[in-house]
Amino acid sequence: MLLELAVGDAYGAGFEYAEPAFVAEFNTGDHYVQHRKHHDISPGDYTDDTQMTLAIAELLVDGDAWTRENLADRFVEVYRRDERYGYSTRIHTLLRTVRDGAELLATVDDNSDRSGAAMRVAPIGLLAEVADTLRYADVQARVTHDTEDAVVAAQAAALAVHYCHHRLGPTSDLPRWLDDRLPGDWASPWQGPVGAQGLMSVHAAVTALAGATRLSALLRTCVAYTGDVDTVAAIALAAGSRAADLAQDIPRSLHDGLENGRFGRDYCIALDARLLNALS
């Protein structure tokens, strides 16, 4: 799951808020592309979506108490050990200046409905119970995005993974399943560009998942929306990687082209195995 999420994030990063004509021409799904404006992110590099997801996964694997304080500490730790671009200006500025999680909690402006709380929540979906998935997603969201829309978006992204991982039904039924458990009209198909709000990213990802049969096509569908597509792809591929009815056919070129430094491809694969073992 972490590998597929990172591939979706890295692939989508080349197309984030790009012109529709650029997306239409280069969204082939078989290689990473250089973003025309963000030259600090190279093709195959993942962004904040994956880095913050690793923080969530590591906390779950280590079994530490699920508290705002521990989550904030992990967010600071994973950034400090591997500083990178892709964060919002608000969060990036904080992570570059705070010393620990306590300082992050004391200074963060958490009145945000953007997608940061939803993009990182996928590992929580592996929990055994829906109630725990909802609660854990809520707690982690409020560290940086303490608004009801951001919390619901994070819960929906976590539940998408939970639904697929626990084989609760075909992916085509996921929107209706979410409608029974969360506020919002998840069964109405998302159309058009995706903005910065978390509910937009998750709604688009859920629509793409419901119509998917293969991960490779799911990835292209997420990017074709245009807008905040790296987050859409990360959310969708995390859930899709746990779906029994989706062909797991990420192209070898994207697998091999994903960054593989200290916290790159091999680290994601190893942490994924530890995460599944810890929560099985």
C-alpha positions as CSV (number, residue, x, y, z in Angstrom):
1,M,0.0,0.0,0.0
2,L,2.7,2.5,0.9
3,L,4.6,1.8,-2.3
4,E,1.5,2.3,-4.5
5,L,0.6,5.5,-2.5
6,A,4.1,6.9,-3.1
7,V,3.9,6.0,-6.8
8,G,0.6,7.8,-7.1
9,D,2.0,10.8,-5.2
10,A,5.2,11.0,-7.3
11,Y,3.5,10.5,-10.6
12,G,0.8,13.1,-9.8
13,A,3.4,15.6,-8.6
14,G,4.4,16.2,-12.1
15,F,0.9,17.2,-13.0
16,E,-0.3,19.1,-9.9
17,Y,-2.3,22.2,-11.1
18,A,-0.7,21.8,-14.5
19,E,-2.5,23.1,-17.7
20,P,-5.1,20.7,-19.0
21,A,-3.2,20.5,-22.4
22,F,0.0,19.4,-20.6
23,V,-2.0,16.7,-18.7
24,A,-3.7,15.5,-21.8
25,E,-0.4,15.1,-23.6
26,F,1.8,13.6,-21.0
27,N,-0.6,11.6,-18.7
28,T,0.4,8.3,-20.3
29,G,0.9,6.4,-17.0
30,D,4.2,4.9,-18.0
31,H,6.8,7.4,-16.8
32,Y,7.3,10.2,-14.4
33,V,7.3,13.8,-15.7
34,Q,9.0,17.0,-14.6
35,H,6.6,19.6,-13.4
36,R,6.9,22.7,-15.5
37,K,7.1,25.0,-12.5
38,H,8.2,23.0,-9.5
39,H,11.8,22.1,-10.5
40,D,12.7,21.4,-6.8
41,I,10.8,18.1,-7.2
42,S,12.4,15.7,-9.6
43,P,10.6,13.1,-11.6
44,G,10.0,10.1,-9.3
45,D,10.3,12.1,-6.1
46,Y,7.4,11.8,-3.7
47,T,6.0,14.8,-1.7
48,D,4.5,15.6,1.6
49,D,1.6,13.2,1.0
50,T,3.9,10.2,1.3
51,Q,6.2,11.6,3.9
52,M,3.4,12.4,6.4
53,T,1.9,8.9,5.6
54,L,5.2,7.4,6.7
55,A,4.9,9.2,10.0
56,I,1.4,7.7,10.5
57,A,2.6,4.2,9.5
58,E,5.6,4.3,11.8
59,L,3.5,5.4,14.8
60,L,1.1,2.5,14.2
61,V,3.9,0.0,13.8
62,D,5.7,1.1,17.0
63,G,2.4,0.9,18.9
64,D,2.9,4.2,20.7
65,A,-0.2,5.9,22.2
66,W,-2.4,7.5,19.6
67,T,-2.3,11.1,20.8
68,R,-2.0,14.5,19.2
69,E,1.3,15.0,20.9
70,N,2.8,11.8,19.6
71,L,1.5,12.4,16.1
72,A,2.9,16.0,16.1
73,D,6.3,14.6,17.2
74,R,6.3,12.2,14.3
75,F,5.4,14.8,11.8
76,V,8.3,17.0,12.9
77,E,10.7,14.0,13.1
78,V,10.0,12.7,9.5
79,Y,10.4,16.1,8.0
80,R,13.6,16.9,9.9
81,R,15.3,13.6,9.0
82,D,14.5,14.1,5.3
83,E,13.6,17.7,4.4
84,R,11.7,18.0,1.2
85,Y,9.3,20.2,-0.8
86,G,5.6,19.7,-1.6
87,Y,4.2,20.9,1.7
88,S,1.8,23.9,1.8
89,T,3.6,27.1,2.7
90,R,1.8,27.1,6.1
91,I,3.0,23.7,7.2
92,H,6.4,23.9,5.5
93,T,7.3,27.1,7.3
94,L,6.3,25.6,10.6
95,L,8.2,22.3,10.1
96,R,11.3,24.3,9.2
97,T,11.2,26.3,12.5
98,V,9.7,24.2,15.3
99,R,11.8,22.0,17.4
100,D,9.3,19.3,18.3
101,G,5.7,18.3,18.3
102,A,4.8,20.4,21.3
103,E,6.0,23.5,19.6
104,L,4.1,22.5,16.4
105,L,0.8,22.1,18.4
106,A,1.4,25.4,20.1
107,T,1.9,27.4,17.0
108,V,0.0,25.7,14.1
109,D,-3.1,27.5,12.7
110,D,-5.2,24.4,12.5
111,N,-8.3,26.1,11.1
112,S,-8.0,24.5,7.6
113,D,-10.2,22.4,5.4
114,R,-7.5,21.5,2.9
115,S,-6.3,18.0,2.1
116,G,-3.4,17.6,4.4
117,A,-5.3,15.5,6.9
118,A,-6.7,13.2,4.2
119,M,-3.6,12.6,2.2
120,R,-1.7,10.9,5.0
121,V,-4.4,8.8,6.6
122,A,-4.3,5.6,4.5
123,P,-2.5,3.3,7.1
124,I,-5.3,3.9,9.6
125,G,-7.7,2.1,7.2
126,L,-6.0,-1.2,8.0
127,L,-7.4,-1.2,11.5
128,A,-9.9,-4.0,12.2
129,E,-12.9,-1.9,13.2
130,V,-14.8,0.9,11.5
131,A,-15.1,2.7,14.9
132,D,-11.4,2.7,15.5
133,T,-10.7,3.8,11.9
134,L,-13.0,6.8,12.4
135,R,-11.5,7.7,15.8
136,Y,-7.9,7.5,14.7
137,A,-8.6,9.5,11.6
138,D,-10.3,12.2,13.6
139,V,-7.4,12.5,16.1
140,Q,-4.7,12.8,13.5
141,A,-6.6,15.3,11.4
142,R,-7.1,17.7,14.2
143,V,-3.3,18.1,14.8
144,T,-3.1,20.3,11.7
145,H,-6.7,20.5,10.3
146,D,-9.2,21.0,13.1
147,T,-12.3,21.6,11.0
148,E,-15.3,19.3,10.5
149,D,-14.8,19.1,6.7
150,A,-11.1,18.2,7.0
151,V,-12.0,15.5,9.6
152,V,-14.8,14.0,7.4
153,A,-12.4,14.0,4.4
154,A,-9.7,12.2,6.4
155,Q,-12.3,9.7,7.7
156,A,-13.5,9.0,4.2
157,A,-10.0,8.4,2.9
158,A,-9.3,6.0,5.8
159,L,-12.6,4.2,5.3
160,A,-11.9,3.7,1.6
161,V,-8.7,1.8,2.5
162,H,-10.7,-0.1,5.3
163,Y,-13.4,-1.1,2.8
164,C,-11.0,-2.4,0.3
165,H,-8.6,-4.1,2.7
166,H,-11.3,-5.9,4.6
167,R,-13.1,-7.0,1.4
168,L,-16.4,-5.4,2.4
169,G,-17.7,-5.3,-1.2
170,P,-16.8,-4.4,-4.7
171,T,-15.1,-1.1,-5.3
172,S,-18.1,0.0,-7.4
173,D,-20.2,0.0,-4.2
174,L,-17.7,2.1,-2.1
175,P,-19.5,5.5,-2.7
176,R,-22.8,4.1,-1.4
177,W,-21.1,2.4,1.5
178,L,-19.5,5.7,2.5
179,D,-22.9,7.5,2.2
180,D,-24.2,5.2,5.0
181,R,-21.4,6.2,7.4
182,L,-20.4,9.8,6.7
183,P,-21.9,13.2,5.9
184,G,-21.8,14.1,2.3
185,D,-23.1,12.8,-1.1
186,W,-20.3,10.4,-1.9
187,A,-22.4,8.5,-4.5
188,S,-22.6,11.5,-6.8
189,P,-19.7,11.2,-9.3
190,W,-17.0,13.8,-9.0
191,Q,-16.5,15.9,-12.2
192,G,-13.9,18.5,-13.1
193,P,-10.7,19.9,-11.6
194,V,-9.9,19.2,-8.0
195,G,-9.2,22.1,-5.6
196,A,-7.2,22.2,-2.4
197,Q,-10.0,21.2,-0.1
198,G,-9.8,17.7,1.4
199,L,-13.4,16.8,0.6
200,M,-12.7,17.5,-3.1
201,S,-9.6,15.3,-3.2
202,V,-11.3,12.4,-1.5
203,H,-14.5,12.6,-3.4
204,A,-12.6,12.6,-6.7
205,A,-10.5,9.6,-5.5
206,V,-13.7,7.7,-4.5
207,T,-15.3,8.3,-7.8
208,A,-12.2,7.1,-9.6
209,L,-12.0,4.0,-7.4
210,A,-15.6,3.1,-8.1
211,G,-15.1,3.0,-11.8
212,A,-11.7,1.3,-11.8
213,T,-10.7,-2.2,-12.8
214,R,-6.9,-1.7,-12.9
215,L,-4.4,0.4,-10.8
216,S,-2.7,1.6,-14.0
217,A,-5.9,3.1,-15.4
218,L,-6.9,4.4,-11.9
219,L,-3.7,6.4,-11.8
220,R,-4.4,8.0,-15.2
221,T,-8.0,8.7,-14.2
222,C,-6.9,10.6,-11.1
223,V,-4.5,12.8,-12.9
224,A,-6.9,13.5,-15.7
225,Y,-9.1,15.4,-13.3
226,T,-6.4,18.2,-13.2
227,G,-5.8,20.3,-10.1
228,D,-4.5,18.7,-6.9
229,V,-4.0,15.4,-8.6
230,D,-1.0,14.1,-6.6
231,T,-3.2,13.9,-3.5
232,V,-6.1,12.3,-5.4
233,A,-3.8,9.7,-6.8
234,A,-2.1,9.0,-3.5
235,I,-5.5,8.5,-1.8
236,A,-6.9,6.3,-4.6
237,L,-3.9,4.1,-5.1
238,A,-3.6,3.4,-1.4
239,A,-7.1,2.1,-1.3
240,G,-6.9,0.4,-4.7
241,S,-3.8,-1.5,-3.8
242,R,-5.9,-3.3,-1.1
243,A,-8.8,-4.1,-3.5
244,A,-9.3,-7.7,-4.5
245,D,-11.2,-6.7,-7.7
246,L,-8.5,-4.3,-9.1
247,A,-5.7,-5.6,-11.2
248,Q,-2.4,-4.7,-9.5
249,D,-0.6,-3.6,-12.6
250,I,1.5,-0.6,-11.7
251,P,4.0,-0.3,-14.6
252,R,7.5,-1.5,-13.8
253,S,8.8,1.9,-15.1
254,L,7.0,3.7,-12.3
255,H,8.0,1.1,-9.7
256,D,11.7,1.3,-10.7
257,G,11.7,5.0,-11.2
258,L,10.4,5.9,-7.8
259,E,13.1,7.5,-5.6
260,N,15.1,5.0,-3.6
261,G,17.2,6.9,-1.1
262,R,17.1,6.2,2.6
263,F,13.3,6.6,2.8
264,G,12.4,5.8,-0.7
265,R,11.1,2.7,-2.5
266,D,12.7,0.0,-0.5
267,Y,11.9,1.7,2.8
268,C,8.2,2.0,1.8
269,I,8.1,-1.7,0.9
270,A,9.8,-2.8,4.2
271,L,7.6,-0.5,6.3
272,D,4.5,-1.8,4.4
273,A,5.3,-5.3,5.4
274,R,5.8,-4.3,9.1
275,L,2.6,-2.3,9.0
276,L,0.5,-5.2,7.6
277,N,2.1,-7.6,10.1
278,A,1.4,-5.2,13.1
279,L,-2.2,-4.7,12.2
280,S,-3.1,-8.2,11.0
